[in-house]
Structure formats: structure tokens, C-alpha cells
Amino acid sequence: MTSEHYFSAKPESELKLRPFSVTLAGREVELTTAGGIFSPERIDAGTQVLLASIPKPPPGGNLLDLGCGWGPIALTLALESPNATVWAIDVNERALDLVRRNAAKLGLTNVNACLPDDVPADIAFMTIWSNPPIRVGKNELHGLLERWLPRLERAADAWLVVQRNLGSDSLHRWLEGSLPEDCSVIRSSTSKGYRVLRVRRR
């Protein structure tokens, strides 16, 4: 049993690709998965709550999936907004490889799966969707959110799903106290033990 985690940049376990079926943007699709990533064989419960409870994404511009894993959020964004450019970022290079494979499988040419430092610094986002990696620890999580949430366009929203018993309410308070003054934070919805937080840049 390997001790690696899905936060590993380069998982050490052998890459074993396998097919799986999932529903994205109302379509049943056949994708590819592998071990060494987050929730490798299904859409995890938090991401399901997020996708079921937020508005459709903007039709164009740059859209961000922060912590993409194998890509359920990024692929949904790309399917629903074919004229947008979707940035799928993760530190796990195996996850990024799977996003690229799955985007190609679906014929999606509007997905850029890359490491965080490979996103051009001058890009701002029309929306950010994320099931953020709560278990990396507060310092890393806070640094991640402080880096990306201020890159929202004016009058744009970020949507974050966080499990209630993993600190969603304390994260809400931290966001309110730490983000720039032109950002507001509300709890948009609650479902199945998860909170969906909306961060709006005014």
C-alpha cells in the first residue's frame, strides 16, 4: 500500500489507466482514470453538491477549476461553455495528464490543464469553481485562495464547496477577513453536509 497522497506532484504508484463512466453536464460519457489522484473512480460528494447547486458558467472568457483532479469540474465548464477557455490547475501531474486525456476523449479543445505557475499572470477569470483541498492544512489552503480569488474579474463569482465538519464556517469567516475589500462572501447553499460559498468581486 503506497503512502502517497493525491497532493503528490508525481505519484510513485504505477500508472494503471482504466475506463469509467460518469455523467457530466447532463451527458453520460466514457472517461479514463487512474490511482494516485483524488476520488479516482467517481465524482466525489462535494463536487456533486457544487455542480448541482450553482448557476451555469459564463459563456466566454477565462474560467478556472482550482484543484482539478481528473477533471469533473473543468470538463463540465468546457462542455457548458464551449466558447470559453477553461484553466484546470493542480499540483498532481498525473491528474493533469488525465484531464488532458479526458478532454481529448470528449473532443474538447478549450481546456488548458497545467501547473499553477504555468497560468499567465495577466489572466483574470470570469468565474472560479473549486472543491478546494481542505486537507493540505490551513496555511497552504489560505495561500492558495489568497493567490487565486483576487484574480476574479469585476462582478464575477467564485464558487467553493467545503464540508461543514471540515471547517466551512471558519473558512467563511477567514475569507471575509482576509480577501480584498472589493470581495464579498456569502453562504449560497447547504446540502448533504456541505456548504457552497460564493465569493463575489464587486
CORGIHU-V948764 format. One record per backbone hydrogen bond with DSSP energy under -1.0 kcal/mol. NH is the residue of the N-H (numbers start at 0). CO is the residue of the C=O. E is the energy in kcal/mol with one decimal. If there is no record, write none. Layout:
NH&CO&E + NH&CO&E
//
This chain:
7&4&-2.2 + 17&32&-2.2 + 19&30&-2.2 + 21&28&-2.2 + 23&26&-2.7 + 26&23&-2.2 + 28&21&-3.2 + 30&19&-3.1 + 32&17&-3.0 + 47&43&-2.2 + 48&44&-2.3 + 49&45&-2.5 + 50&46&-2.8 + 51&47&-1.7 + 52&49&-1.1 + 62&84&-2.9 + 63&126&-2.2 + 64&86&-3.1 + 65&128&-1.6 + 66&88&-1.9 + 67&88&-2.1 + 70&67&-1.9 + 74&70&-3.0 + 75&71&-1.4 + 76&72&-2.7 + 77&73&-2.4 + 78&74&-2.4 + 79&75&-2.5 + 80&76&-2.0 + 83&80&-2.0 + 84&60&-3.0 + 85&109&-3.3 + 86&62&-3.4 + 87&111&-2.9 + 88&64&-2.3 + 89&113&-1.1 + 92&8&-2.8 + 95&91&-1.9 + 96&92&-2.1 + 97&93&-2.2 + 98&94&-2.3 + 99&95&-2.2 + 100&96&-2.4 + 101&97&-3.0 + 102&98&-2.8 + 103&99&-2.3 + 104&100&-2.2 + 105&101&-1.6 + 106&103&-1.2 + 107&102&-3.0 + 111&85&-3.4 + 113&87&-2.4 + 117&114&-2.0 + 118&115&-1.5 + 122&119&-1.5 + 124&150&-2.7 + 125&61&-2.9 + 127&156&-1.3 + 128&63&-2.8 + 129&158&-2.3 + 133&131&-2.0 + 135&132&-1.8 + 136&133&-1.5 + 140&136&-2.5 + 141&137&-3.3 + 142&138&-2.2 + 143&139&-2.3 + 144&140&-2.4 + 145&141&-2.7 + 146&142&-1.5 + 147&143&-1.9 + 148&144&-2.2 + 150&147&-1.8 + 151&148&-1.6 + 152&124&-3.0 + 154&200&-2.5 + 155&152&-1.4 + 157&198&-2.9 + 158&127&-3.1 + 159&196&-2.6 + 160&129&-1.9 + 161&194&-2.6 + 163&192&-3.1 + 165&162&-1.5 + 166&163&-1.4 + 170&166&-2.3 + 171&167&-2.2 + 172&168&-2.1 + 173&169&-2.3 + 174&170&-2.9 + 175&171&-2.2 + 176&172&-1.7 + 177&173&-1.5 + 178&174&-2.3 + 182&179&-2.0 + 183&199&-2.5 + 185&197&-2.1 + 187&195&-2.7 + 188&195&-1.3 + 190&193&-2.4 + 193&190&-2.1 + 194&161&-3.0 + 195&188&-2.8 + 196&159&-3.2 + 197&185&-2.9 + 198&157&-2.7 + 199&183&-2.5 + 200&155&-2.5 + 201&181&-3.6
//
